[in-house]
Amino acid sequence: MINEISALTSAASSDGILKSSSTTRYMNSTPELGGTEAVSSPSFSDAMAEVSQSAIDKVKNGEAAAIAGVDGQASVQQVVEAVMQAESTLQTAIAIRDKVVNAYQEISRMTI
């Protein structure tokens, strides 16, 4: 078995595969990958607006599911899932609000 492995490695080295892979591994220049044009990323206010709109939509879906459950148009499981998702979204929104208020307070305490 050892002879077979050594025969494979000698065949690969005589084939030049190992030599070419070792020389390409240590090239100094960086390859051109293309796509170097500027990527427009959304601004912070756009991202916050999108997140807040998503939160509002989830809370509205929870309210609609609760109303549908009262009317008998939705199962209890659907109502519970929608309300739990709305509650989770609301808790996340409150946590983000608290972080923003805390950051504002820290900035206002800085000496200029």
C-alpha positions in Angstrom: 0.0 0.0 0.0 2.9 2.4 0.8 4.4 1.6 -2.6 1.1 2.5 -4.3 0.9 5.9 -2.4 4.5 6.8 -3.2 3.9 5.8 -6.9 0.9 8.2 -6.9 2.8 11.1 -5.5 5.7 10.6 -7.8 3.4 10.4 -10.8 1.7 13.6 -9.7 5.0 15.4 -9.1 6.3 14.3 -12.5 3.0 15.4 -14.1 3.6 18.9 -12.8 0.3 19.2 -10.9 1.9 19.6 -7.5 4.5 22.1 -8.9 1.9 24.3 -10.4 -0.3 24.2 -7.4 2.5 25.2 -5.1 3.6 28.1 -7.3 0.1 29.5 -7.6 -0.4 29.3 -3.9 2.4 31.8 -3.2 1.7 34.4 -5.8 2.3 38.0 -4.7 -0.3 39.7 -6.9 -4.0 39.6 -6.1 -6.3 38.2 -8.8 -8.8 40.4 -10.6 -12.2 39.2 -9.6 -14.2 41.9 -11.2 -17.2 43.5 -9.6 -15.2 46.3 -8.0 -17.8 48.9 -8.7 -19.3 50.6 -5.6 -22.2 48.7 -4.0 -24.8 51.0 -2.6 -25.7 49.9 0.9 -28.9 51.2 2.5 -28.5 54.0 5.0 -29.1 53.5 8.7 -32.4 55.4 8.6 -33.6 53.2 5.6 -32.7 50.1 7.5 -34.5 51.3 10.7 -37.5 52.3 8.6 -37.7 48.8 7.1 -37.3 47.1 10.4 -39.9 49.3 12.0 -42.4 48.7 9.2 -41.8 45.0 9.5 -42.5 45.2 13.2 -45.7 47.2 12.6 -46.9 44.6 10.0 -46.3 41.7 12.5 -48.2 43.4 15.2 -51.1 44.2 12.8 -51.1 40.5 11.8 -51.3 39.5 15.4 -54.2 41.8 16.0 -56.0 40.5 12.9 -55.5 36.9 14.0 -56.9 37.7 17.4 -60.0 39.3 15.9 -60.4 36.4 13.5 -60.1 34.0 16.5 -62.8 35.9 18.3 -65.1 35.7 15.2 -64.3 32.0 15.0 -62.5 32.2 11.6 -59.1 31.2 12.9 -58.0 28.3 15.1 -56.6 28.8 18.5 -53.2 27.6 17.4 -53.1 30.2 14.6 -54.1 33.0 17.0 -51.5 31.9 19.6 -48.7 31.8 17.0 -49.6 35.2 15.6 -49.9 36.8 19.0 -46.6 35.2 20.2 -44.8 36.5 17.1 -46.3 39.9 17.6 -45.2 39.9 21.3 -41.7 38.8 20.4 -41.5 41.6 17.8 -42.7 44.1 20.3 -40.1 43.0 22.9 -37.4 43.4 20.2 -38.6 46.8 19.3 -38.6 47.9 23.0 -35.1 46.6 23.4 -33.9 48.5 20.3 -35.6 51.6 21.6 -33.9 51.3 25.0 -30.5 50.9 23.3 -31.1 54.0 21.2 -32.1 56.0 24.2 -29.1 54.8 26.2 -26.8 55.7 23.3 -28.3 59.1 23.1 -27.9 59.7 26.8 -24.2 58.6 26.6 -23.6 60.9 23.7 -25.2 63.8 25.6 -23.0 63.2 28.6 -19.8 63.5 26.5 -17.8 66.7 27.0 -17.0 68.6 24.0 
